[in-house]
């Protein structure tokens, strides 16, 4: 059974692409069939780090966005869609105009939305509005990105004031800033960052590789918690 994982968050700079990369690596490390779609055309991050698995997609064009569902129907695959900021209206238009939800239910394809937030007011406000509108019809996980702030009191207060209770929440811990910058500079996927010891273009030091592996392990446990909250049976790494 295929699953489509939309990675979003209306505010820019909250770490959506980092989480898309992490979820992609989670599936690959589990030896699960995976396909990526990079809708964030301003950055092309998922395409850069997982080029052999990823293709660009334009949510403004139905013919392009249709490939997301078509890929899910062709194989038993985990489809990861890295969404840009302020993409909700385009995604909603495509899904509503084509009744994507009904098609997925009819064909057994599951859709899942991971909503990534930082600790700011704008992010909290947008997340609250999104969850209030969509989580009754689309399984959602709220991802608190501690790489983009450490005090989520504003988020908690905003959700409480709005009367919104997330179906599921996970925490994405911060990876040491210097290590993350080096991974990005060297264009390493997270497996390569944690394991490669010889590479012409450069590799991480022993302790940087160790930090990356520890971070991935903890993050995978959080991802699994989010999946289990919606009864998705995807095996965690050994």
matplotlib code that plots the C-alpha trace (Angstrom):
import matplotlib.pyplot as plt

x = [0.0, 1.4, 1.5, 1.9, 3.7, 3.2, 5.8, 4.6, 4.3, 3.0, 5.9, 9.2, 12.4, 11.0, 13.0, 10.5, 13.3, 15.5, 12.6, 11.8, 15.4, 15.3, 12.0, 13.5, 16.5, 14.3, 12.6, 15.8, 17.5, 14.5, 15.0, 11.5, 10.6, 10.7, 10.0, 10.6, 8.8, 10.4, 7.7, 10.0, 11.3, 13.1, 15.5, 15.3, 16.7, 15.3, 16.4, 19.9, 20.4, 18.4, 18.7, 18.4, 15.0, 13.5, 11.7, 10.5, 6.8, 4.8, 1.7, 0.3, 0.0, -2.4, -0.4, 2.7, 1.0, -0.9, 2.4, 2.3, -0.8, 0.2, 3.5, 1.7, -0.6, 2.1, 4.1, 3.9, 5.9, 6.4, 6.1, 7.6, 6.5, 8.6, 6.2, 7.3, 6.0, 2.6, 1.6, -1.6, -3.9, -2.3, -2.3, -5.9, -7.0, -5.4, -6.8, -10.3, -10.7, -9.6, -11.2, -7.8, -8.9, -11.7, -9.4, -6.8, -9.5, -10.9, -7.4, -6.1, -3.4, -3.0, -2.2, -0.3, 0.6, 3.7, 3.3, 6.7, 6.8, 9.4, 8.8, 7.6, 4.1, 3.6, 4.4, 2.0, -0.8, -0.5, -0.2, -3.3, -5.4, -4.1, -4.9, -8.3, -9.2, -7.7, -6.9, -10.4, -10.0, -6.3, -4.1, -1.6, 1.5, 2.8, 6.6, 8.2, 11.6, 14.0, 16.6, 14.5, 13.9, 13.6, 10.6, 7.3, 5.1, 3.7, 2.6, 1.0, -0.9, -2.1, -3.4, -5.1, -6.7, -8.0, -9.2, -7.1, -5.5, -3.0, -3.7, 0.0, 3.1, 6.8, 10.0, 12.8, 15.9, 18.6, 21.7, 24.9, 24.9, 28.4, 27.8, 24.6, 26.3, 29.1, 26.6, 24.9, 28.1, 29.3, 25.8, 25.8, 22.6, 22.3, 23.5, 26.6, 27.2, 27.1, 29.1, 31.4, 35.1, 36.7, 35.3, 37.1, 34.9, 35.2, 33.7, 32.8, 35.1, 34.7, 32.8, 30.7, 29.7, 28.9, 26.7, 24.9, 24.2, 22.9, 20.7, 19.3, 18.6, 16.7, 14.8, 13.8, 12.3, 10.2, 9.1, 8.1, 6.0, 4.3, 3.6, 2.2, -0.1, -2.0, -1.6, 0.9, 2.8, 6.3, 9.1, 11.7, 15.4, 17.1]
y = [0.0, 3.3, 6.4, 10.0, 12.2, 15.9, 18.0, 21.5, 24.6, 27.9, 29.9, 29.9, 29.0, 26.5, 23.5, 21.7, 20.7, 19.3, 17.2, 16.1, 14.9, 13.2, 11.3, 10.3, 8.9, 7.1, 5.2, 4.4, 3.2, 0.9, -0.5, 0.7, 1.8, 5.6, 8.4, 12.1, 15.1, 18.5, 21.2, 23.9, 25.2, 28.1, 25.8, 22.3, 20.9, 17.4, 17.2, 18.2, 15.6, 12.7, 13.2, 9.6, 9.3, 12.8, 14.7, 18.3, 19.0, 22.1, 22.3, 25.1, 22.6, 19.7, 17.6, 17.9, 17.5, 14.4, 12.5, 12.4, 10.2, 8.3, 7.3, 6.1, 4.0, 2.4, 0.9, 0.1, 3.2, 6.0, 9.3, 12.3, 15.7, 18.7, 21.7, 25.3, 28.0, 29.4, 26.4, 25.5, 27.1, 25.4, 22.0, 22.5, 23.5, 20.5, 18.1, 19.6, 20.0, 16.3, 14.9, 13.4, 12.3, 10.1, 8.6, 7.7, 6.2, 4.2, 2.9, 2.3, 5.1, 6.9, 10.6, 12.1, 15.7, 16.6, 20.2, 21.7, 24.7, 26.9, 28.7, 32.0, 33.6, 33.6, 29.8, 29.2, 31.1, 29.5, 26.0, 26.5, 27.7, 24.8, 22.1, 23.6, 23.4, 20.1, 17.6, 16.3, 15.1, 14.5, 12.8, 15.4, 15.4, 18.6, 18.7, 21.0, 21.9, 22.6, 23.5, 26.6, 27.6, 26.1, 27.7, 26.6, 28.3, 30.6, 27.6, 25.9, 29.1, 29.7, 26.2, 26.3, 29.6, 28.3, 25.1, 23.0, 19.7, 18.2, 14.5, 13.8, 15.8, 15.0, 16.9, 17.3, 17.9, 20.3, 18.9, 20.9, 23.9, 23.6, 19.9, 20.7, 23.6, 21.2, 18.5, 21.1, 22.6, 19.1, 18.1, 14.9, 13.0, 12.0, 8.4, 9.7, 12.3, 9.7, 7.0, 8.1, 8.2, 8.7, 11.0, 13.2, 16.3, 15.9, 14.1, 14.8, 14.2, 11.2, 13.2, 15.0, 11.6, 10.3, 13.4, 12.9, 9.2, 10.0, 12.7, 10.5, 7.7, 10.0, 11.6, 8.2, 7.3, 10.5, 9.8, 6.3, 7.8, 10.0, 7.1, 4.9, 7.7, 7.1, 3.3, 3.3, 0.1, 1.1, -0.7, 1.4, 0.9, -1.8]
z = [0.0, -1.0, 1.2, 0.1, 2.7, 2.2, 4.0, 4.5, 6.7, 5.3, 6.9, 5.1, 6.9, 9.4, 8.1, 5.8, 3.4, 6.2, 7.4, 3.8, 3.5, 6.9, 6.1, 2.7, 4.4, 6.9, 4.1, 2.3, 5.5, 6.0, 2.5, 1.6, -1.9, -2.0, -4.5, -3.9, -5.5, -5.1, -5.3, -3.8, -7.1, -5.5, -3.6, -5.2, -2.0, -2.2, -5.9, -4.8, -2.0, -3.5, -7.3, -8.2, -6.4, -6.9, -9.7, -9.7, -9.6, -10.2, -8.1, -10.4, -13.2, -12.9, -15.4, -13.2, -9.8, -11.1, -11.2, -7.4, -7.3, -10.5, -8.9, -5.8, -7.9, -9.9, -7.0, -3.3, -2.5, 0.0, -1.8, -0.1, -1.4, -0.3, -0.4, -0.6, 1.8, 1.0, -1.1, 0.8, -1.8, -4.7, -3.1, -2.0, -5.5, -7.1, -4.5, -4.5, -8.2, -8.8, -5.6, -4.8, -1.4, -2.8, -5.4, -2.8, -0.5, -3.5, -4.5, -1.0, -1.1, 2.2, 2.4, 5.3, 6.2, 8.3, 9.3, 10.3, 12.6, 14.3, 17.6, 16.2, 16.3, 12.6, 12.4, 15.4, 13.9, 10.5, 12.0, 14.1, 11.1, 9.0, 11.6, 12.3, 8.6, 7.5, 10.2, 10.3, 6.7, 6.4, 9.0, 10.3, 12.4, 13.9, 13.7, 16.3, 14.8, 17.6, 15.0, 14.5, 18.1, 21.6, 23.3, 21.8, 24.4, 21.8, 19.7, 22.7, 23.7, 20.2, 19.8, 23.1, 22.4, 19.0, 20.6, 18.3, 19.5, 17.1, 16.2, 16.7, 17.5, 17.2, 18.0, 15.5, 17.6, 16.5, 14.7, 15.7, 13.4, 12.2, 11.3, 9.4, 7.5, 6.5, 5.3, 3.2, 1.8, 0.7, -0.6, 1.4, 2.1, 5.8, 5.2, 3.5, 6.2, 8.9, 7.2, 4.4, 5.4, 2.0, -0.7, -3.2, -2.4, 1.3, 4.3, 7.9, 10.8, 13.1, 15.7, 13.1, 11.6, 15.1, 15.8, 12.6, 13.3, 16.8, 15.5, 12.8, 15.3, 17.6, 14.7, 13.3, 16.7, 16.5, 12.9, 13.9, 16.7, 14.2, 11.9, 14.7, 15.8, 12.6, 12.5, 9.6, 9.9, 8.7, 10.3, 12.2, 11.5, 13.6]

ax = plt.figure().add_subplot(projection="3d")
ax.plot(x, y, z, "-o")
ax.set_aspect("equal")
plt.show()
